[in-house]
Amino acid sequence: MTEPMILRGTVVTRDGLIADGVVSVSGEFIDWVGPTAAFPGGGADGAGANPAVPPPSDSVLVPGMVDVHCHGGGGYGFPDSPADGARYAARHHLRRGTTTLLASLVSASPERLLERIAMLSPLVDDGTVAGLHLEGPFLATECCGAQDPRFIIDGDPELLARLLAAGGGRIRSMTVAPETPHFAELAMALTAAGAVVSVGHTAGDFDTVTAGIAGAGGPVSITHLFNGMKPMHHRDPGAVAASLAAASRGAAVAELIGDGVHLAAGTVALVLAAAGADHTAFVSDAMQAAGMPDGQYRLGPLDVTVGGGVARLTTEDGSPGAIAGGTSSVLDVFARAVRLSGASLVEAARAGATTPARLLGLTDRGALAAGLRADVLELDPDLTLRQVIRGGTPVE
């Protein structure tokens, strides 16, 4: 049984800021959020009769981040590490503020995907991760990015049925190119299984992507908008424009890897202005090199070279390969959006926690509100992490 705790500082709620507020935690849940002066026994001066109320603080309190697209970190990857390594990767991100995480796989052979689903399933069952995300194999080879083209195949409803059966409800999202054969059937099966249809790694034109999003029949996300798709041109708007338009009208949630490598700060500002934080989800797309020194790593079956914190596929001639995932956390993306993209704390918290939690149907978390799971980050005024609390328990 965790000890009750009272946190004090600037509280970032779904609706605004509480300049001097309290987040009260009892057990695994938040039991009260509001101004310190209104807290029972808090007193108007913030000292009050309740000795449990801490003194005024410069802390910034935000919800724990929710990452719907993450391949690993801390030297381990979900597509290739053993169970202990996968747990360590999840722990790496937890210690950096991600209190809810999907474990993302990459395109691989059916046998390999089934093996990884079986290996990762216990991590879903014990709450280490919130579910699995399959990034492939029904993608466009032309826009495969750091996916191995050897394992990209046409949409196969029978294979999807096998993968979903093996997942037993643990697959929460799957990236599919809308132009792949049988897309409508694939989307229907994913929606019926409670998984998000994530449109991405697509060479589809505007009409194809728009139709795919409209026909998905359930929650839709855009796998790392702008990345894994052709650049937008004013006479050939393509997947970028179709995805941004869908997010702007509330038909999809756009993932953004706003780490300064995948996207410029101005691009993040554009999406937040057009689609709003309620239809934007910050993601890390992190791979095993997240939090590690520069050097040689793996992303599934492919070799990756990290230099200056940027992960790229290793090439024979040493030239820069395709960007191969990220090395940051969602909290890094959150902080960068505030510092460089003009996002408010409220907008950044929605995009980093509230919106991705809602996308996954996790109604018990993603915000600082009474009755929700006590996933709380305590930050310095400059948004540096001070403390992580997950389910009411401080994380070392």
Secondary structure, DSSP 8 states (H G I E B T S, - for coil): ----EEEEEEEE-SS-EEEEEEEEEETTEEEEEEEGGGSTTT-TTS--S-TTS------EEEE-EEES---EETTEETTTS-HHHHHHHHHHHHTTTEEEEEEEEES--HHHHHHHHHHHHHHHHTTSSSEEEEE-SSS-GGG-TTS-GGG-----HHHHHHHHHHHTT-EEEEEE-TTSTTHHHHHHHHHHTT-EEEE-SB---HHHHHHHHHTS-S-EEETTTTTTB---BTTB-HHHHHHHHHHHTTS-EEEE--SSSSS-HHHHHHHHHHH-GGGEEE---B-TTTTS-SEEEEETTEEEEEETTEEEE--TT-----B--BSS-HHHHHHHHHHHS---HHHHHIIIIIHHHHHTT-TT-SS--TTSB--EEEE-TT--EEEEEETTEEE-
